């Protein structure tokens, strides 16, 4: 029983880290000069689909904000937190990736 619990914890952490990394990469992609929020959302969905499953990429959103004087793109992913295998609580896991917006002068 303990071994199964450890494996399930490892799977949950893998899903969390993978989704967080995809959100951060999507934010970096959206922050590039000439790119936009929708491109970042699409990139995030592609990365999650390739790494885990497209079922985990259903609720991905993007917005622009600023931290101090620095404009920032944020990508937020709300997805399933795996409890038994990959089955779990929908929208129980929420992660956000941020990146500074690139400007060309």
Backbone as CSV, one residue per row, in Angstrom:
resi,resn,N_x,N_y,N_z,CA_x,CA_y,CA_z,C_x,C_y,C_z
1,UNK,0.818,-1.190,0.000,0.000,0.000,0.000,0.866,1.261,0.000
2,UNK,1.931,1.222,0.795,2.831,2.370,0.856,3.505,2.605,-0.498
3,UNK,3.899,1.549,-1.165,4.541,1.689,-2.477,3.580,2.317,-3.488
4,UNK,2.311,1.916,-3.471,1.330,2.511,-4.380,1.111,3.989,-4.071
5,UNK,1.107,4.339,-2.809,0.946,5.735,-2.425,2.126,6.576,-2.915
6,UNK,3.326,6.043,-2.814,4.516,6.754,-3.283,4.479,6.922,-4.804
7,UNK,4.068,5.883,-5.513,3.962,5.968,-6.977,2.906,7.002,-7.372
8,UNK,1.776,7.025,-6.670,0.726,7.995,-6.982,1.198,9.419,-6.707
9,UNK,1.915,9.618,-5.611,2.472,10.937,-5.314,3.449,11.367,-6.396
10,UNK,4.286,10.454,-6.833,5.241,10.765,-7.910,4.504,11.137,-9.192
11,UNK,3.417,10.443,-9.518,2.630,10.755,-10.708,1.988,12.131,-10.583
12,UNK,1.430,12.443,-9.421,0.812,13.756,-9.213,1.847,14.875,-9.340
13,UNK,3.026,14.687,-8.780,4.085,15.688,-8.893,4.574,15.819,-10.331
14,UNK,4.641,14.712,-11.049,5.038,14.752,-12.455,4.037,15.576,-13.269
15,UNK,2.759,15.338,-13.055,1.724,16.099,-13.766,1.837,17.578,-13.424
16,UNK,1.973,17.901,-12.146,2.092,19.298,-11.729,3.309,19.973,-12.360
17,UNK,4.456,19.327,-12.298,5.674,19.923,-12.842,5.607,20.064,-14.360
18,UNK,5.026,19.091,-15.028,4.908,19.153,-16.480,3.979,20.282,-16.902
19,UNK,2.846,20.417,-16.226,1.897,21.472,-16.562,2.488,22.845,-16.231
20,UNK,3.186,22.962,-15.124,3.834,24.223,-14.767,4.897,24.608,-15.791
21,UNK,5.706,23.650,-16.217,6.726,23.917,-17.224,6.094,24.334,-18.556
22,UNK,5.002,23.684,-18.937,4.313,24.039,-20.183,3.729,25.447,-20.091
23,UNK,3.185,25.824,-18.938,2.640,27.174,-18.759,3.748,28.222,-18.846
24,UNK,4.890,27.949,-18.244,6.016,28.883,-18.302,6.541,29.011,-19.729
25,UNK,6.661,27.895,-20.436,7.130,27.931,-21.823,6.116,28.657,-22.712
26,UNK,4.824,28.424,-22.481,3.796,29.139,-23.232,3.849,30.634,-22.989
27,UNK,4.105,31.040,-21.744,4.236,32.470,-21.427,5.450,33.067,-22.126
28,UNK,6.560,32.346,-22.127,7.752,32.846,-22.837,7.477,32.979,-24.327
29,UNK,6.763,32.024,-24.896,6.423,32.062,-26.322,5.488,33.237,-26.619
30,UNK,4.509,33.472,-25.760,3.573,34.582,-25.953,4.249,35.936,-25.776
31,UNK,5.318,35.989,-24.991,6.003,37.248,-24.708,6.973,37.670,-25.801
32,UNK,7.239,36.797,-26.764,8.150,37.150,-27.851,7.568,38.274,-28.693
33,UNK,8.437,39.119,-29.232,7.986,40.194,-30.111,7.311,39.579,-31.333
34,UNK,6.129,40.068,-31.668,5.400,39.543,-32.810,4.485,38.379,-32.477
35,UNK,4.494,37.926,-31.251,3.632,36.834,-30.834,2.505,37.417,-29.980
36,UNK,1.615,36.561,-29.500,0.520,37.049,-28.680,0.035,35.994,-27.720
37,UNK,-0.973,36.363,-26.946,-1.484,35.460,-25.922,-2.037,34.167,-26.510
38,UNK,-2.755,34.276,-27.630,-3.344,33.069,-28.222,-2.268,32.090,-28.698
39,UNK,-1.159,32.610,-29.192,-0.046,31.736,-29.601,0.539,31.033,-28.380
40,UNK,0.615,31.734,-27.259,1.107,31.126,-26.024,0.174,30.050,-25.502
41,UNK,-1.140,30.290,-25.598,-2.117,29.293,-25.177,-2.000,28.046,-26.044
42,UNK,-1.880,28.240,-27.359,-1.748,27.100,-28.275,-0.471,26.319,-27.992
43,UNK,0.633,27.022,-27.743,1.902,26.358,-27.436,1.785,25.554,-26.143
44,UNK,1.142,26.117,-25.133,0.952,25.427,-23.857,0.136,24.157,-24.051
45,UNK,-0.956,24.262,-24.803,-1.797,23.084,-25.057,-1.023,21.998,-25.801
46,UNK,-0.223,22.403,-26.781,0.579,21.424,-27.529,1.557,20.699,-26.620
47,UNK,2.244,21.449,-25.764,3.235,20.839,-24.875,2.594,19.876,-23.880
48,UNK,1.465,20.269,-23.316,0.776,19.380,-22.376,0.277,18.137,-23.101
49,UNK,-0.259,18.316,-24.310,-0.748,17.178,-25.088,0.345,16.187,-25.431
50,UNK,1.539,16.701,-25.748,2.653,15.811,-26.074,3.209,15.103,-24.839
51,UNK,3.239,15.790,-23.706,3.873,15.233,-22.515,2.953,14.320,-21.707
52,UNK,1.679,14.689,-21.579,0.763,13.902,-20.743,-0.407,13.422,-21.588
53,UNK,-1.354,14.328,-21.830,-2.544,14.031,-22.620,-3.258,15.351,-22.886
54,UNK,-3.892,15.458,-24.037,-4.612,16.691,-24.361,-5.797,16.917,-23.415
55,UNK,-6.234,15.871,-22.714,-7.312,16.027,-21.733,-6.905,16.943,-20.579
56,UNK,-5.618,17.065,-20.320,-5.123,17.917,-19.247,-4.935,19.362,-19.697
57,UNK,-5.194,19.655,-20.981,-4.968,20.993,-21.521,-6.267,21.690,-21.897
58,UNK,-7.356,21.337,-21.243,-8.649,21.890,-21.606,-8.858,23.332,-21.181
59,UNK,-8.378,23.733,-20.018,-8.630,25.065,-19.479,-7.321,25.836,-19.374
60,UNK,-6.943,26.482,-20.471,-5.719,27.278,-20.529,-6.120,28.699,-20.900
61,UNK,-5.662,29.682,-20.124,-5.985,31.075,-20.412,-4.732,31.936,-20.305
62,UNK,-4.796,33.104,-20.941,-3.650,34.016,-20.934,-4.140,35.439,-20.704
63,UNK,-3.296,36.233,-20.086,-3.600,37.648,-19.903,-2.301,38.425,-19.765
64,UNK,-2.394,39.724,-20.051,-1.248,40.615,-19.867,-1.453,41.410,-18.590
65,UNK,-0.366,41.624,-17.895,-0.384,42.414,-16.672,0.961,43.124,-16.583
66,UNK,1.256,43.700,-15.472,2.574,44.297,-15.287,3.022,44.077,-13.851
67,UNK,4.321,43.938,-13.716,4.946,43.844,-12.400,5.842,45.069,-12.303
68,UNK,5.391,46.039,-11.530,6.091,47.323,-11.514,5.891,48.000,-12.864
69,UNK,6.989,48.328,-13.524,6.930,48.951,-14.839,7.117,47.944,-15.966
70,UNK,7.244,46.676,-15.649,7.549,45.644,-16.638,6.262,44.952,-17.089
71,UNK,5.933,45.046,-18.394,4.768,44.299,-18.885,5.059,42.805,-18.898
72,UNK,4.064,42.010,-18.494,4.239,40.573,-18.320,3.065,39.836,-18.948
73,UNK,3.357,38.673,-19.550,2.312,37.763,-20.015,2.225,36.623,-19.008
74,UNK,1.001,36.253,-18.650,0.776,35.140,-17.727,-0.117,34.110,-18.403
75,UNK,0.277,32.846,-18.309,-0.524,31.730,-18.815,-0.953,30.904,-17.600
76,UNK,-2.255,30.699,-17.457,-2.797,29.924,-16.345,-3.427,28.648,-16.879
77,UNK,-3.100,27.533,-16.229,-3.669,26.232,-16.592,-4.400,25.686,-15.381
78,UNK,-5.666,25.342,-15.579,-6.458,24.654,-14.552,-6.725,23.259,-15.084
79,UNK,-6.322,22.260,-14.332,-6.414,20.893,-14.833,-6.728,19.911,-13.707
80,UNK,-6.808,18.658,-14.081,-7.127,17.590,-13.148,-5.926,17.249,-12.265
81,UNK,-6.170,17.127,-10.976,-5.151,16.645,-10.050,-5.342,15.137,-9.936
82,UNK,-4.371,14.338,-10.441,-4.541,12.883,-10.407,-4.550,12.338,-8.983
83,UNK,-5.582,11.529,-8.694,-5.716,10.929,-7.368,-5.545,9.412,-7.446
84,UNK,-6.162,8.803,-8.448,-6.031,7.361,-8.692,-5.595,7.198,-10.138
85,UNK,-4.327,6.893,-10.350,-3.797,6.889,-11.717,-3.867,8.310,-12.246
86,UNK,-4.377,8.492,-13.462,-4.558,9.838,-14.009,-5.981,10.352,-13.792
87,UNK,-6.795,9.602,-13.068,-8.156,10.019,-12.766,-8.124,10.819,-11.473
88,UNK,-8.858,11.935,-11.459,-8.826,12.730,-10.247,-9.844,13.839,-10.230
89,UNK,-9.547,14.849,-9.464,-10.429,15.990,-9.267,-10.191,17.020,-10.362
90,UNK,-11.256,17.330,-11.118,-11.120,18.305,-12.198,-10.915,19.704,-11.632
91,UNK,-10.058,20.467,-12.285,-9.738,21.859,-11.935,-9.207,22.016,-10.521
92,UNK,-8.671,20.952,-9.945,-8.106,21.030,-8.597,-6.669,21.523,-8.616
93,UNK,-6.047,21.499,-9.779,-4.658,21.937,-9.919,-4.636,23.188,-10.785
94,UNK,-4.076,24.265,-10.261,-3.955,25.519,-11.014,-2.525,26.021,-10.920
95,UNK,-1.913,26.258,-12.076,-0.552,26.785,-12.130,-0.516,27.966,-13.094
96,UNK,0.430,28.876,-12.875,0.578,30.044,-13.729,2.047,30.246,-14.052
97,UNK,2.325,30.468,-15.327,3.680,30.806,-15.779,3.710,32.248,-16.233
98,UNK,4.795,32.965,-15.941,4.927,34.376,-16.297,6.178,34.592,-17.133
99,UNK,6.134,35.625,-17.984,7.320,36.010,-18.746,7.221,37.494,-19.090
100,UNK,8.348,38.166,-19.048,8.401,39.583,-19.419,8.207,39.732,-20.917
101,UNK,7.413,40.715,-21.337,7.110,40.935,-22.744,8.329,41.534,-23.439
102,UNK,8.693,40.941,-24.560,9.823,41.409,-25.353,9.388,42.587,-26.216
103,UNK,10.191,43.647,-26.238,9.903,44.792,-27.096,11.083,45.034,-28.018
104,UNK,10.763,45.540,-29.197,11.798,45.869,-30.177,11.757,47.372,-30.377
105,UNK,12.870,48.016,-30.073,12.925,49.487,-30.221,13.538,49.880,-31.539
